[in-house]
Amino acid sequence: MSDWKDQLSQMVYSTDQGRISPEPEAEEVPEGDGIVRLRRETKGRKGKGVTLVTGLALPQNELKQMAKKLKQQCGVGGSVKEYVIELQGDQRDIIEKWLTKQGYRVKQAGG
């Protein structure tokens, strides 16, 4: 009689989860140049400005934790999309001070 774990490892598709990959894929973190860039953007947001934080070479879960800390520091909402932290409003000065204290090299990009 075979063990249920053996059956699970041979499983290719599940109606609950969809296609099951044989082993979890390693996360590819985009490498930066060591500089965190802060950019304000309004394009495609109905005139509402957001601050984009790019260049943090962190895995997705650590990036979400960093976003949570930044949101608390600024007192605003935000999200993480494709290794970019988006915060509501123009928060560049607050974020720059906080990240500099954390040891990051920070530049404000754009206008």
C-alpha contacts under 8 A as a table, 3 or more apart, distances in Angstrom:
res1	aa1	res2	aa2	distance
2	S	6	D	6.76
2	S	7	Q	7.43
3	D	6	D	5.39
3	D	7	Q	6.74
4	W	7	Q	5.03
4	W	8	L	6.16
5	K	8	L	4.92
5	K	9	S	6.20
6	D	9	S	5.21
6	D	10	Q	6.49
7	Q	10	Q	5.24
7	Q	11	M	6.32
8	L	11	M	5.08
9	S	22	P	7.36
11	M	14	S	7.45
11	M	20	I	7.09
12	V	19	R	6.14
12	V	20	I	5.26
12	V	21	S	7.14
12	V	22	P	7.89
13	Y	17	Q	7.59
13	Y	18	G	5.56
13	Y	19	R	4.48
13	Y	20	I	5.44
14	S	17	Q	5.40
14	S	18	G	5.06
14	S	19	R	6.39
14	S	20	I	7.02
15	T	18	G	5.52
17	Q	20	I	7.17
21	S	24	P	6.70
27	E	59	P	7.22
28	E	59	P	7.94
29	V	57	A	6.33
29	V	58	L	6.47
29	V	59	P	5.77
29	V	60	Q	7.87
30	P	57	A	6.20
30	P	83	Y	7.81
31	E	55	G	7.70
31	E	57	A	5.60
32	G	35	I	7.03
32	G	55	G	5.22
32	G	56	L	7.00
32	G	57	A	5.98
33	D	55	G	7.29
34	G	55	G	7.02
34	G	56	L	7.84
34	G	104	Y	7.91
34	G	105	R	6.88
35	I	55	G	6.08
35	I	56	L	7.82
35	I	104	Y	7.18
35	I	105	R	5.05
35	I	106	V	5.63
35	I	107	K	6.91
36	V	53	V	6.88
36	V	54	T	5.75
36	V	55	G	4.55
36	V	56	L	5.93
36	V	104	Y	6.92
36	V	105	R	6.04
36	V	106	V	4.74
36	V	107	K	6.28
37	R	52	L	7.93
37	R	53	V	5.83
37	R	54	T	5.26
37	R	55	G	6.11
37	R	106	V	5.89
37	R	107	K	5.01
37	R	108	Q	5.67
37	R	109	A	5.98
38	L	51	T	6.69
38	L	52	L	5.66
38	L	53	V	4.85
38	L	54	T	6.63
38	L	92	R	6.12
38	L	96	E	7.71
38	L	106	V	7.46
38	L	107	K	6.29
38	L	108	Q	4.73
38	L	109	A	5.66
39	R	51	T	5.58
39	R	52	L	5.06
39	R	53	V	6.67
39	R	92	R	7.35
39	R	108	Q	6.14
39	R	109	A	5.09
39	R	110	G	5.85
39	R	111	G	7.69
40	R	49	G	6.54
40	R	50	V	5.64
40	R	51	T	4.48
40	R	52	L	6.13
40	R	90	D	6.37
40	R	92	R	7.57
40	R	110	G	7.13
40	R	111	G	7.20
41	E	49	G	5.53
41	E	50	V	5.45
41	E	51	T	6.36
41	E	52	L	7.23
42	T	45	R	5.48
42	T	46	K	7.21
42	T	47	G	5.36
42	T	48	K	5.56
42	T	49	G	4.49
42	T	50	V	6.43
43	K	46	K	7.35
43	K	47	G	7.02
44	G	47	G	7.55
45	R	48	K	5.43
45	R	49	G	7.18
48	K	89	G	7.34
49	G	88	Q	6.68
49	G	89	G	5.07
49	G	90	D	6.46
50	V	86	E	6.36
50	V	87	L	5.52
50	V	88	Q	4.58
50	V	89	G	4.66
50	V	90	D	6.04
51	T	86	E	5.70
51	T	87	L	5.10
51	T	88	Q	6.32
51	T	89	G	6.18
51	T	90	D	5.58
51	T	91	Q	6.10
51	T	92	R	6.57
52	L	84	V	6.53
52	L	85	I	5.67
52	L	86	E	4.75
52	L	87	L	6.54
53	V	56	L	7.71
53	V	84	V	5.79
53	V	85	I	5.01
53	V	86	E	6.52
54	T	83	Y	7.26
54	T	84	V	5.20
54	T	85	I	6.79
55	G	84	V	7.90
56	L	63	L	7.66
56	L	83	Y	7.79
58	L	62	E	5.98
58	L	63	L	5.69
59	P	62	E	5.47
59	P	63	L	6.08
60	Q	63	L	4.99
60	Q	64	K	6.26
60	Q	83	Y	6.77
61	N	64	K	5.17
61	N	65	Q	6.49
62	E	65	Q	5.02
62	E	66	M	6.20
63	L	66	M	4.98
63	L	67	A	6.12
63	L	80	V	7.47
63	L	83	Y	7.22
63	L	85	I	7.75
64	K	67	A	4.97
64	K	68	K	6.21
64	K	79	S	7.91
64	K	80	V	6.40
65	Q	68	K	5.06
65	Q	69	K	6.41
66	M	69	K	5.16
66	M	70	L	6.22
67	A	70	L	5.04
67	A	71	K	6.03
67	A	78	G	7.54
67	A	79	S	7.01
67	A	80	V	7.01
67	A	85	I	6.18
68	K	71	K	5.13
68	K	72	Q	6.25
69	K	72	Q	5.15
69	K	73	Q	6.10
70	L	73	Q	4.94
70	L	74	C	6.13
70	L	95	I	6.95
71	K	74	C	5.25
71	K	75	G	5.61
71	K	76	V	5.28
71	K	77	G	5.87
71	K	78	G	6.61
71	K	87	L	6.95
72	Q	75	G	5.00
72	Q	76	V	6.94
73	Q	94	I	7.89
74	C	91	Q	6.88
74	C	94	I	6.78
74	C	95	I	7.57
76	V	87	L	6.84
76	V	88	Q	6.04
76	V	89	G	7.86
77	G	87	L	6.01
77	G	88	Q	5.75
78	G	85	I	7.37
78	G	86	E	5.29
78	G	87	L	4.21
78	G	88	Q	5.75
79	S	85	I	5.94
79	S	86	E	5.29
79	S	87	L	6.68
80	V	83	Y	6.44
80	V	84	V	5.63
80	V	85	I	4.53
80	V	86	E	6.07
81	K	84	V	5.30
81	K	85	I	6.48
81	K	86	E	7.43
87	L	91	Q	7.37
88	Q	91	Q	7.64
91	Q	94	I	5.59
91	Q	95	I	6.10
92	R	95	I	5.22
92	R	96	E	5.90
92	R	108	Q	7.19
93	D	96	E	5.12
93	D	97	K	6.32
94	I	97	K	5.40
94	I	98	W	6.29
95	I	98	W	5.13
95	I	99	L	5.96
96	E	99	L	5.35
96	E	100	T	6.00
96	E	106	V	6.18
96	E	107	K	7.65
96	E	108	Q	7.93
97	K	100	T	5.23
97	K	101	K	6.33
98	W	101	K	5.23
98	W	102	Q	6.44
99	L	102	Q	4.88
99	L	103	G	6.47
99	L	104	Y	5.55
99	L	105	R	7.74
99	L	106	V	7.12
100	T	103	G	5.15
100	T	104	Y	5.14
100	T	105	R	6.32
100	T	106	V	6.58
101	K	104	Y	7.46
